[in-house]
Structures are given as structure tokens and as C-alpha cells.
Amino acid sequence: MNGASREALAAARERLDALTDSTSVDAAALADELAAVTALLDREVSLRRVLTDPAQAGEAKAELARRLLGSQVSGTAVDLVAGLVRSRWSQSRDLVDALEELANIADLTAAQKAGALDSVEDELFRFGRIVASDTQLRAALTNRSATASAKRELLSSLLGGRANEATVRLVTRLVTAPRGRSLESGLESLSKLAAERRDRMVAVVTSAVPLSDQQKQRLGDALAKLYGRRMHLNLDVDPAVVGGIRVQVGDEVINGSLADRLEDAGRRLAG
């Protein structure tokens, strides 16, 4: 998102955080409602354009949203949508992207309140690794001719009873309504949002053998100092990484042995 859309989304995220700080707001239920509105506006292009028309007064657009949604979703969801349509958007589709992001953040907030955010982060990462290693599973989940109900059933058989409810909801929405994204990029976006709930960056660490707790602690501390933010480590084991580790933070990839990288990190910090 650029310009006006980025500012509108930032304001909406602040409103969502303020709302979900209240114990009276069911963040998971709110996520479902925002996802339903996302699906509606993704489908109804003409309505989306009306709600983002810069020539129309913001309050008039908010009132239209209230009339359309007031009997369909909670007052909390209506208020959030009304605030969104009052804002200016660089492109009409940015409104739908923003709603989808708010739905995902609400589900992650529900997990955080339940003390399960770490589990959700790890489950999203593990699911991505499973999909990457199983071409048949990926094909089934991304098959455009398969119905949404068939994909839900498949995901239920894979994740039901094995993953946190928030993980199941997030992955199910991504698979059944990808909105033009690849499964891999969607899972990566969800992982980043999960990390942001704790103001952390995500480092994907691939090692030839499992790291010890001490090694994980040292690596996490070194990366946090290098990047200036807390770091969540997604750990994977690949015997092909002979003699060391591979660390990816965003688009940056660090290759080398653990000892060498930590020693280098110390030198860089020392100036």
C-alpha cells in the first residue's frame, strides 16, 4: 500500500488494538465478521468503488456501510468498517486488503490473549514447511477447481485437534480465499503479522542438526542486537546444510557456521 492507503490502514490497526484491549470484545468472533465483510467487498466490486469514492463525503459512506452491515455483523465490526470507509484510499482494492489484514490481526490477538501466540507462530511455520515438501498436498490446497468446502475438509483432517484454533482459522481463510496470492506468500505474511504482535522480526533458521537451547539463545540475542528488534526463530533441520546454518531475515540470507556468525556479530557490534 502507498500514501493514503498506508495511513488509513495504520489508523485502522490502532482502532482495532484499542477495541480488542477490552475484555468485552471477542477478538475471534470479530475476526470472522471482518473476514465476511472482506469476502463481500472482494466480490462486489461496484460497492467497493462506492465506499472508496473520494468524491463522496466520508460520513455518507460510513452511513451506507452501517445500513448495509448493521443487521449482519456486530456493532464493533460495523464501527471498524465505518472508520475504514471514512478514510481515503489510493486504490479501492486496498480497502479489501486492509479488512483482510484486520481480520488476521484480530485472530492473532485472540491467540495472544489466550497465551497461544507462540504456538500459532510455530504452527504457521511448520505448516508452510509441510506444504513445501509435499507437492500433492500443495496441489490439492491450491486447486482452483476444488470447492471451498472440500479444502476446509482437507484442512480439518490435517489440522483439526492438532493445531490452535486461530491457526486453523487463519490457514483456512488463506486457502479458501487466496485472493491472487500464492500459498507460500500468504503464509509468510501471516507469520510476519504474528511476529509483529510482539514487535519481533522472524528469522528462519535452517541447521544441519537441531540447535541446543544455549545455541538458540545466543543466536537469538545476536540477531536481536544486529537488527535492533526482538527476534522470533523459526527452526528447521536440513542435513544438506553441512557444517553450519542458514539464517534468513526478510530478504537477507546469512550463510555460515554458528560460531563464525556469532563471532562476526560480536565484531560488528564492537564497531
C-alpha positions as CSV (number, residue, x, y, z in Angstrom):
1,M,0.0,0.0,0.0
2,N,1.1,3.5,-0.7
3,G,0.3,7.0,0.6
4,A,-3.3,7.5,1.8
5,S,-4.0,3.7,2.0
6,R,-1.0,3.1,4.2
7,E,-2.1,5.9,6.6
8,A,-5.7,4.6,6.6
9,L,-4.6,1.1,7.5
10,A,-2.3,2.3,10.3
11,A,-5.2,4.3,11.8
12,A,-7.5,1.2,11.5
13,R,-5.0,-1.0,13.2
14,E,-4.8,1.4,16.1
15,R,-8.6,1.4,16.4
16,L,-8.6,-2.4,16.3
17,D,-6.0,-2.6,19.1
18,A,-8.0,-0.2,21.2
19,L,-11.2,-2.3,20.7
20,T,-9.6,-5.7,21.4
21,D,-7.9,-4.4,24.5
22,S,-11.4,-4.5,26.0
23,T,-12.2,-7.9,27.6
24,S,-15.8,-7.5,26.4
25,V,-14.7,-7.9,22.7
26,D,-14.4,-11.4,21.4
27,A,-11.5,-11.0,19.0
28,A,-12.0,-14.3,17.3
29,A,-15.7,-13.6,16.6
30,L,-14.7,-10.1,15.3
31,A,-12.1,-11.8,13.0
32,D,-14.9,-13.9,11.5
33,E,-17.1,-10.8,10.9
34,L,-14.3,-8.8,9.3
35,A,-13.5,-11.8,7.1
36,A,-17.1,-11.9,6.0
37,V,-17.0,-8.2,5.1
38,T,-13.8,-8.8,3.2
39,A,-15.4,-11.5,1.1
40,L,-18.4,-9.3,0.4
41,L,-16.3,-6.4,-0.8
42,D,-13.9,-8.6,-2.7
43,R,-17.0,-10.0,-4.6
44,E,-19.0,-6.7,-5.0
45,V,-16.7,-4.5,-7.0
46,S,-19.2,-1.7,-7.6
47,L,-20.0,-1.5,-3.8
48,R,-16.3,-1.3,-3.1
49,R,-15.8,1.5,-5.5
50,V,-18.7,3.5,-4.0
51,L,-17.2,3.0,-0.5
52,T,-13.8,4.3,-1.6
53,D,-15.0,7.0,-3.9
54,P,-13.0,10.2,-2.9
55,A,-15.8,12.4,-4.4
56,Q,-18.2,11.1,-1.7
57,A,-18.3,12.5,1.8
58,G,-16.7,10.2,4.4
59,E,-19.7,10.3,6.7
60,A,-22.1,9.4,3.8
61,K,-20.0,6.4,3.0
62,A,-19.9,5.4,6.7
63,E,-23.7,5.7,6.9
64,L,-24.0,3.4,3.8
65,A,-21.8,0.8,5.5
66,R,-23.9,1.0,8.6
67,R,-27.1,0.4,6.7
68,L,-25.7,-2.5,4.7
69,L,-24.0,-4.3,7.6
70,G,-25.9,-3.2,10.7
71,S,-28.0,-6.3,10.7
72,Q,-25.3,-8.7,9.6
73,V,-22.4,-8.1,12.0
74,S,-21.8,-6.7,15.4
75,G,-21.7,-3.0,16.2
76,T,-17.9,-3.3,16.8
77,A,-17.3,-4.6,13.3
78,V,-19.6,-2.0,11.8
79,D,-17.8,0.8,13.6
80,L,-14.4,-0.5,12.3
81,V,-15.7,-0.7,8.7
82,A,-17.3,2.7,9.0
83,G,-14.0,4.1,10.1
84,L,-12.3,2.5,7.2
85,V,-14.6,3.9,4.6
86,R,-14.3,7.4,6.0
87,S,-10.6,7.3,5.2
88,R,-9.1,7.9,1.8
89,W,-7.7,5.0,-0.2
90,S,-5.2,5.1,-3.1
91,Q,-7.0,2.2,-4.7
92,S,-10.4,0.7,-4.0
93,R,-8.8,-2.8,-3.6
94,D,-6.7,-1.5,-0.8
95,L,-9.8,-1.3,1.4
96,V,-10.3,-5.1,1.0
97,D,-6.7,-5.8,1.7
98,A,-6.9,-3.7,4.9
99,L,-10.1,-5.6,6.0
100,E,-8.4,-8.9,5.5
101,E,-5.3,-7.8,7.4
102,L,-7.5,-6.6,10.3
103,A,-9.3,-10.0,10.4
104,N,-6.0,-11.8,10.6
105,I,-4.7,-9.4,13.3
106,A,-7.9,-10.0,15.3
107,D,-7.4,-13.8,15.2
108,L,-3.8,-13.3,16.3
109,T,-4.9,-11.0,19.1
110,A,-7.3,-13.8,20.3
111,A,-4.4,-16.2,20.3
112,Q,-2.2,-13.7,22.2
113,K,-4.9,-13.2,24.8
114,A,-5.1,-17.0,25.3
115,G,-1.3,-17.2,25.7
116,A,-1.1,-19.2,22.4
117,L,0.6,-16.8,20.1
118,D,4.0,-18.6,20.2
119,S,2.2,-21.8,19.2
120,V,0.4,-20.2,16.4
121,E,3.7,-18.7,15.0
122,D,5.3,-22.1,15.1
123,E,2.3,-23.9,13.6
124,L,2.2,-21.5,10.7
125,F,5.8,-22.1,10.0
126,R,5.6,-25.8,10.3
127,F,2.5,-25.9,8.0
128,G,4.5,-23.9,5.4
129,R,7.3,-26.4,5.6
130,I,4.9,-29.4,5.2
131,V,3.3,-27.8,2.2
132,A,6.7,-27.0,0.6
133,S,7.8,-30.6,1.0
134,D,4.5,-32.2,-0.3
135,T,3.7,-31.3,-3.9
136,Q,0.5,-33.3,-3.9
137,L,-0.8,-31.6,-0.8
138,R,0.1,-28.2,-2.2
139,A,-1.7,-29.0,-5.5
140,A,-4.8,-30.1,-3.6
141,L,-4.9,-26.9,-1.5
142,T,-4.3,-24.6,-4.5
143,N,-6.5,-26.4,-6.9
144,R,-8.8,-23.8,-8.4
145,S,-11.4,-26.3,-9.4
146,A,-11.8,-27.7,-5.9
147,T,-14.6,-26.3,-3.8
148,A,-14.0,-24.3,-0.6
149,S,-15.9,-26.9,1.4
150,A,-13.5,-29.7,0.1
151,K,-10.5,-27.6,1.0
152,R,-11.9,-27.0,4.5
153,E,-12.5,-30.7,5.0
154,L,-8.9,-31.4,3.9
155,L,-7.5,-28.8,6.3
156,S,-9.7,-30.1,9.1
157,S,-8.3,-33.6,8.6
158,L,-4.7,-32.2,8.7
159,L,-5.0,-29.6,11.5
160,G,-8.1,-30.5,13.4
161,G,-7.2,-31.3,17.0
162,R,-3.5,-30.8,16.2
163,A,-3.3,-27.0,15.9
164,N,-4.5,-24.0,17.7
165,E,-8.0,-22.8,16.6
166,A,-6.5,-19.5,15.5
167,T,-4.0,-21.3,13.2
168,V,-6.9,-23.3,11.7
169,R,-8.9,-20.2,11.0
170,L,-6.0,-18.3,9.5
171,V,-4.9,-21.1,7.2
172,T,-8.5,-22.0,6.2
173,R,-9.2,-18.4,5.2
174,L,-5.9,-18.2,3.2
175,V,-6.6,-21.5,1.4
176,T,-10.2,-20.9,0.6
177,A,-9.9,-17.2,-0.4
178,P,-6.3,-16.7,-1.6
179,R,-7.2,-13.5,-3.5
180,G,-4.5,-14.0,-6.1
181,R,-1.7,-14.8,-3.7
182,S,0.4,-17.9,-3.6
183,L,0.0,-20.1,-0.6
184,E,3.7,-19.6,0.3
185,S,3.4,-15.8,0.2
186,G,0.2,-15.8,2.2
187,L,1.7,-18.0,5.0
188,E,4.8,-15.7,5.1
189,S,2.5,-12.7,5.5
190,L,0.7,-14.4,8.3
191,S,4.0,-15.2,10.0
192,K,5.1,-11.6,9.8
193,L,1.8,-10.4,11.3
194,A,2.2,-12.9,14.2
195,A,5.7,-11.6,14.9
196,E,4.5,-8.0,14.8
197,R,2.2,-8.8,17.7
198,R,5.3,-8.9,19.9
199,D,7.2,-6.3,17.8
200,R,9.6,-9.1,16.7
201,M,11.1,-10.0,13.4
202,V,11.1,-13.5,12.1
203,A,14.3,-15.4,11.4
204,V,14.1,-18.7,9.5
205,V,17.0,-20.8,10.8
206,T,17.9,-24.0,8.9
207,S,20.6,-26.1,10.6
208,A,22.2,-29.5,9.8
209,V,21.3,-30.7,13.3
210,P,18.9,-29.4,16.0
211,L,20.4,-26.5,17.9
212,S,20.8,-26.7,21.6
213,D,18.9,-24.3,23.9
214,Q,22.1,-22.4,24.5
215,Q,22.8,-22.0,20.8
216,K,19.3,-20.8,20.1
217,Q,19.6,-18.3,22.9
218,R,23.0,-17.0,21.7
219,L,21.8,-16.8,18.1
220,G,18.5,-15.0,19.0
221,D,20.4,-12.5,21.2
222,A,23.0,-11.8,18.4
223,L,20.3,-11.3,15.7
224,A,18.3,-9.1,18.0
225,K,21.3,-6.9,18.6
226,L,22.1,-6.8,14.9
227,Y,18.6,-5.9,13.7
228,G,17.6,-3.8,16.7
229,R,14.4,-5.7,17.4
230,R,13.4,-8.9,19.2
231,M,13.7,-11.9,17.0
232,H,11.5,-15.0,16.7
233,L,13.3,-18.0,15.5
234,N,11.6,-20.5,13.2
235,L,13.8,-23.5,13.4
236,D,14.2,-26.2,10.7
237,V,16.6,-29.1,10.3
238,D,18.1,-30.0,6.9
239,P,21.1,-32.4,6.8
240,A,22.1,-30.7,3.5
241,V,23.3,-27.7,5.4
242,V,26.6,-29.2,6.1
243,G,28.7,-27.8,8.9
244,G,26.6,-24.8,9.8
245,I,23.3,-22.9,9.5
246,R,21.4,-20.8,7.1
247,V,19.5,-17.7,8.5
248,Q,17.0,-15.7,6.6
249,V,15.6,-12.5,7.9
250,G,13.2,-10.9,5.4
251,D,15.1,-10.9,2.1
252,E,18.5,-11.1,3.7
253,V,20.2,-14.5,3.9
254,I,23.1,-15.3,6.1
255,N,25.2,-18.4,5.5
256,G,28.0,-19.7,7.7
257,S,28.7,-21.7,10.8
258,L,27.0,-20.7,14.0
259,A,30.3,-20.0,15.7
260,D,31.6,-17.9,12.8
261,R,28.4,-15.9,12.5
262,L,28.2,-15.2,16.3
263,E,31.9,-14.1,16.3
264,D,31.3,-11.9,13.3
265,A,28.2,-10.4,15.0
266,G,30.3,-9.6,18.1
267,R,32.9,-7.8,15.9
268,R,30.3,-5.7,14.2
269,L,28.7,-4.7,17.5
270,A,32.1,-3.7,18.8
271,G,32.5,-1.4,15.9
